[in-house]
Amino acid sequence: MGLLEFNKLPINTLVGADWKTFKAITAGREIDAAYKGKYRLTKAVCRLLSPLASLQDKRYEKLLANQPLEHDPVFILGHWRSGTTFVHNVFSCDKHFGYNTTYQTVFPHLMMWGQPFFKKNMSWLMPDKRPTDNMELAVDLPQEEEFALANMMPYTYYNFWFLPKYQQEYADKYLLFDNISDAELKVFEEVFTKLIKISLWNTHGTQFLSKNPPHTGRVRELVKMFPNAKFIYLMRNPYTVFESTRSFFTNTIQPLKLQDIGNEQLEENILSIYAKLYHKYESDKQFIPEGNLREVKFEDFEADAMGMTEDIYKSLSIPGFAEARGDIEKYVGGKKGYKKNKYKYDDRTIRLVEENWGFALKQWDYNL
């Protein structure tokens, strides 16, 4: 158990942003009175740490900037709470994969310099379980990279965790890339490539393994950046996804937000953005070359993680399963008996899902 409880953190994850990014994200945005203390403390720590980013930049330019990627990445896609974390953890047992770590999500500018000191302190302070589903948290575990990107540039969907009143705006622009400018897109490409190279350097991997739900809306851009990237798309029962996402967002946003948002508005945003993300993916998956996409029902993966993992390796021509089999079996075996959250769908939930996400229920053949 870490020293601090997740929902009582006195700062938020923007402490690890560079100063330029922090200013760009918060410029012109109102901070609600209840969070001005958290904002000021986060701002002060960010300002204090931000000059250290130049030390990493120098090492990056010297060691990694001009080094080409050996392989295009493997992307695990799917809406939040679709099982992406479990699949990410299973595949990351393969040591040829490199990934973004939990520490890196908060301190992406303190990876190539100062990591031992800052990581030790982060480990001492942070909780050891996610509050929403009891999944383990630790500084070196694989983590989705959107939080890291949010500390490296202002053009990410995860700005909504801090400024939730603008969630729909961030979704249209930085989740779906509908209204993003060419200049912003260029920054995204450069920053994401930098994150990948540093992640591989840090974890000693040769191929980047991405688990990042926001990438589900960016398939066309990702294929443009990485023409031979592999994609694993997870589907899950929409009734479960709705209940779980509502719980996850409602809890996770508490220590991060600098503005209040009502539960009803957050729920409306979830219903709307799920639909937008679903249709964007369905529209853009045509750009993925044949043989580079595998769509999987999470329920099938969960029922036979070893068999499904081997099958995905084969169907996507991903090397290394034989070498990784033992480590994957050990991880999967250790998860037997893990107690998941159980959801009961009340009449209102059933109505909301059927009215708003009926297309997914029909296409994926899900029912109660």
Salt bridges, closest charged atoms under 4 A:
GLU5 OE2 - LYS8 NZ 3.76
ASP18 OD1 - HIS109 NE2 3.05
GLU30 OE2 - LYS165 NZ 3.78
ASP32 OD1 - LYS165 NZ 3.32
ASP57 OD1 - LYS194 NZ 2.72
GLU70 OE2 - HIS71 NE2 3.59
ASP94 OD2 - HIS96 ND1 3.00
ASP133 OD2 - ARG81 NH2 2.92
ASP133 OD2 - ARG130 NH2 2.49
GLU136 OE2 - LYS335 NZ 3.32
ASP140 OD1 - LYS119 NZ 2.95
GLU144 OE1 - LYS211 NZ 3.08
GLU145 OE2 - HIS215 NE2 2.98
GLU146 OE2 - ARG218 NH2 2.63
GLU169 OE2 - ARG29 NH2 3.19
ASP172 OD1 - LYS276 NZ 2.94
ASP178 OD1 - LYS280 NZ 4.00
GLU184 OE2 - LYS173 NZ 3.58
GLU189 OE2 - LYS224 NZ 3.55
GLU190 OE2 - LYS186 NZ 2.50
GLU221 OE1 - LYS224 NZ 3.97
GLU243 OE1 - ARG246 NH2 2.84
ASP260 OD1 - LYS257 NZ 3.25
GLU267 OE2 - ARG246 NH1 2.61
GLU267 OE1 - ARG348 NH2 2.44
GLU282 OE1 - LYS285 NZ 3.18
ASP284 OD2 - LYS280 NZ 3.59
GLU295 OE2 - LYS285 NZ 3.00
GLU302 OE2 - LYS340 NZ 2.74
GLU310 OE2 - LYS314 NZ 3.62
GLU310 OE2 - ARG325 NH2 3.30
ASP311 OD2 - ARG294 NH1 2.67
ASP327 OD2 - LYS95 NZ 2.65
GLU329 OE2 - ARG325 NH1 3.98
GLU355 OE1 - ARG351 NH1 3.47
